[in-house]
Amino acid sequence: MGAAMQANQFKTIPQFCGDNPAFTQAAMRGLIFKAEPRITHEGTKPGNGLIEAGAIIRIGRRVLIDEAKFFEWVRQQQPASQAA
């Protein structure tokens, strides 16, 4: 079971969105873009935490999504008053 789980742990954006239609490719690309700190006209904006959570991995230009870590990151985005 462990080897099969490891083989399917990472997905490309189209694979992830195909399996999880609540997330469009455009929305995922937006989240990935905002994963790294960036400089805007308002100053430096911090990343959204996807990289620190280990939810996205970059190999060259390819971006892979660790589905389990991504959904853990999603759960952590809930305000403390709504988490239950």
Sequence and secondary structure as in RCSB ss.txt:
>XXXX:A:sequence
MGAAMQANQFKTIPQFCGDNPAFTQAAMRGLIFKAEPRITHEGTKPGNGLIEAGAIIRIGRRVLIDEAKFFEWVR
QQQPASQAA
>XXXX:A:secstr
 HHHHHHTSEE HHHHHHH TTS HHHHHHHHHTTS EEETTEEE   STTTTT EEEETTEEEEEHHHHHHHHH
HTS TTT  
